[in-house]
């Protein structure tokens, strides 16, 4: 393998949305860096099965709100 081309792989801290923390190994930041998650398995509807917290602000919904009753 070539020398000095691979990123530094070290231990970081991950803070979940409920405040719990764990350590993992990553190439992110420096040794001991902290990542605060906005979405994690405890809060994301894909894992919890609950309703989505993110509102539908996409292009389709904008089109429907603007032209939904056109021609009626």
C-alpha distance (Angstrom), angle and dihedral (degrees) to the residues before:
residue distance angle dihedral
X1 . . .
X2 3.76 . .
X3 3.78 115.6 .
X4 3.83 124.8 -120.7
X5 3.84 96.7 11.4
X6 3.81 99.1 98.2
X7 3.82 120.6 86.1
X8 3.78 121.8 -111.5
X9 3.84 109.2 -91.3
X10 3.80 112.0 -155.5
X11 3.81 145.5 144.4
X12 3.85 119.7 -76.8
X13 3.82 134.7 176.1
X14 3.82 121.6 -117.5
X15 3.83 120.2 -158.4
X16 3.82 114.8 -158.4
X17 3.83 123.3 -148.4
X18 3.82 91.5 -100.5
X19 3.83 91.4 55.1
X20 3.80 97.7 -104.3
X21 3.79 116.1 133.6
X22 3.78 138.2 -156.6
X23 3.77 137.3 174.5
X24 3.78 126.0 -120.0
X25 3.77 138.0 163.5
X26 3.80 119.0 -102.9
X27 3.80 146.0 147.3
X28 3.84 89.7 -120.6
X29 3.81 117.4 119.3
X30 3.78 121.9 -42.2
X31 3.79 132.9 -37.9
X32 3.83 108.3 -63.8
X33 3.83 95.4 15.4
X34 3.82 117.3 153.8
X35 3.82 127.4 -132.7
X36 3.83 117.2 -162.3
X37 3.81 109.7 -156.0
X38 3.82 121.5 -141.7
X39 3.81 93.4 -168.9
X40 3.79 125.5 25.5
X41 3.82 138.2 156.7
X42 3.82 90.2 -84.3
X43 3.82 93.7 59.5
X44 3.81 108.2 22.8
X45 3.83 115.0 100.5
X46 3.81 91.8 -138.3
X47 3.82 88.4 68.6
X48 3.81 100.8 28.7
X49 3.81 97.2 45.3
X50 3.79 90.1 -135.9
X51 3.79 130.2 123.7
X52 3.77 118.5 -67.6
X53 3.80 115.6 -98.3
X54 3.78 93.0 -158.1
X55 3.80 111.0 88.0
X56 3.79 121.1 -131.7
X57 3.79 104.5 -103.2
X58 3.79 96.9 150.8
X59 3.78 129.6 131.9
X60 3.80 93.9 -98.6
X61 3.80 93.3 55.1
X62 3.82 90.2 46.6
X63 3.80 89.9 51.9
X64 3.81 92.3 47.8
X65 3.79 92.7 49.2
X66 3.79 91.4 49.5
X67 3.81 100.5 40.7
X68 3.82 103.3 16.4
X69 3.83 95.6 114.0
X70 3.80 96.7 34.6
X71 3.79 111.6 138.3
X72 3.81 96.6 9.8
